[in-house]
Amino acid sequence: MTDLLYSEVEEALRASVRALLAARSPLPAVLRRAESGETYDTHLWHALAVELDVVGLLVPEHLGGAGASAREVAVVMEELGRAVAPVPFLGSAVVATTALVGCLPDTEADGAEDGGPAAAAAADPEIAAKLLAELARGERTAVLVVSFASRAGAVAVTVADGRLTGTVTSVADALVADVLLVLTEDGLYVVDATDPGVTVTPIVSLDLTRQLCDVTLDGAAGRLVAAAPAASAAVASALLAGSALLASEQLGVAMWCLETTVDYMKTRRQFGRVIGSYQALKHRIADVWVDVTQARAVARYAAACLADGDPDLPVAAALAQAFVGPVAVRTAEECLQLHGGIGFTWEYPIHLFLKRAKADSIAFGTASAHRAVIAGLVDLPPA
Amino acid sequence: MPDVDTVDEGAVRARVRDFLADHDPAGTDRLEFLRARFDAGLAWVHFPPGLGGLGLSRALQQAVTDEFAKVGAPDNDPRRIGIGLGMAAPTILRHGTDEQRRRYLRPLWTGEEVWCQLFSEPGAGSDLAGLATRAVPDGDGWIVNGQKVWTSSAHTAKRAILVTRTDPDVPKHQGLTYFLLDMQAPGVEVRPLRQITGEAEFNEVFLSDVRIPDGDRLGAVGDGWAVSQTTLMHERVSIGGGIVPREFGEIGIVAGLWRERPELRTHALHDQLLRGWVDAEAARITGVRLTQQLAAGQPGPEGSASKVIFARLNQQLTSLEVEMLGEEGLRHDDWTMRREAVVDFFGRTPVHRYLRAKGNSIEGGTSEILRNIIAERVLGLPTEMRVDKDVAWKDVPR
């Protein structure tokens, strides 16, 4: 079966990402930024792109990317989750990148047949190649304009004469995106975020470290990058990759909560003893550890299936969201309780992780939506 | 002797095929075949040469097992001798004298001598080190008196691993000594212990003036706790780990029932089933990862989690199965006292599975003790207060 361990290369990558985040994005700064006018950390993003060269991991080598696998990306996601880092990695380096890779000529060939020669002729796959190269260099960031809660991309935008109109709500990572990827009935369009027809409205979001926004297009100019149905396939694969790799972020969130709480339990004293000496609390944190241990295996499995193109990927990705999402939420909730009063303060960072965990559990569909997907995949039909 | 670093899976498979060329499984007596396999070092390849192994990595054993299974060669019926293979053997290998290893390991592996484990007592369950069965020196041996409980296979066993108290005047962990016991010795009495399923899978074992030669002592006098740790470590590793296919075990039974019996389906049960499926698959993948860690020589702490997970999951799913069946779940096949030779968690009726699963969170370390172990040894939290730690065993209230 698939290798579920971390390689030495992956551990080295983890160490470099962790060191950068510790130096450039300490939690007090993340909390301050959440209440500032700039909720995304563009300096940190630049450092990830230029100093560590990790934002182009999924971009093919011939386009200037690292041509790495989803395994390495998953390790980066773990670390970004562990630091609740406010960067558009998931939206740009994972989802939008996967969508664009799905629009490249060789992968588009199958879909073009179904779409007919006329539709295929209108799409310009060179746009995807050029954009991927820019993403790999960190010059631009892109976002797939779908609701963060959406498991399958719905079409909410119409197109006429290359002009796009419509509104998509609760989009993640669009706030700092230079390029919008918009799904229409005709296919996937690339829209410049600075186009006068584009309005990006930040919303007050549950997750303070990943502020969502509503995107309104009012006759914005778009270029067709993939015609339907190749576009739908590209979007589906992008959201599947998002589901699979979000589990690693959720694992990272849970890891921080567990480690921080264990440390706290070793130092906080009540009744003359450290609270970690009380069996009622030891058993609760032991259960959290058991959950996180399983979540790690499940997240690794999803990343490995994505990396290997394993036919089990749809099950692995749905399992990841049905299992790891709730584990991250439960872990954050348990850890808040085990901290007592300080865990309920604004100053202490647990709430950032609770908010991230809860928001992530809805992202790409809820656990119950993913259980319904599993039901279809493994032949367990509803009543 | 082959060099450990250069023997790969292909070489091991070739070795098995060479062995099979010389020992036709169809034309050889079963026992002779198994003995020859042991002598060829193909019993358990990670054991040392001369003791049924080749001193190779444990990871290569699966290839050996596969090669023998491929030709339908007789095996040693591992489920019947699980305690010997999983617990007695590694303990004897680690702590035994050369003579003890030579005497006991071969008939243990071939199944000629079934082993059982005489550890738990009515007064010593989770607190095993508090056990009261006394062994006192007598000439060139020992005289043992006491009572053991929850002993599976005692009624079929030829031999037992046994922990006794040899010094009541020191704190509990220091006064223990480990023995290898002949179950046919005078004074050993085995009585069935009936359980909530109606059957008697386990036994009570009464030891009355049983004589054990000093040559059957395993480890030094007073070292019984350290020796028994080897046994217990292997017990927990053998539960819950390993690589199994998707829907193996109880989830396969429940999922199969769902597929075959549409009339049983309700929306509420569907959600429970899917939650169970997700949990079972997560547990399965965790077991795969644990196995990969062990094979890669990174014995991670995940092992402690496996048994806690399995117990909870099996209880949850067997409960769901009975509920799913509704009226049929009210019926059972038989409450009479049976004495099954092999334990089958997934056999018989849904009611049997539901009830048997209750033992999963008690046997081999309760889930509560395992949570203590996780909290203390994995997470590094303070140990439980131990009021009896520095007190002579005889002075501890009981």
Interface residues (C-beta under 8 A of the other chain):
Chain A: M1 D3 L4 L5 V262 M265 K266 R273 V274 G276 S277 Q279 K282 H283 I285 A286 D287 W289 V290 T293 Q294 A295 R296 A297 V298 R300 Y301 L319 A322 F323 S368 R371 A372 I374 A375 V378 D379 L380 P381 P382 A383
Chain B: I243 A255 W258 R259 R265 T266 H267 L269 H270 D271 L273 L274 R275 W277 V278 D279 E281 A282 A283 I285 T286 V288 R289 Q292 Q293 A296 Q298 E302 A305 V308 I309 E368 L370 R371 N372 I374 A375 E376 V378 L379 G380 L381 P382 E384 M385
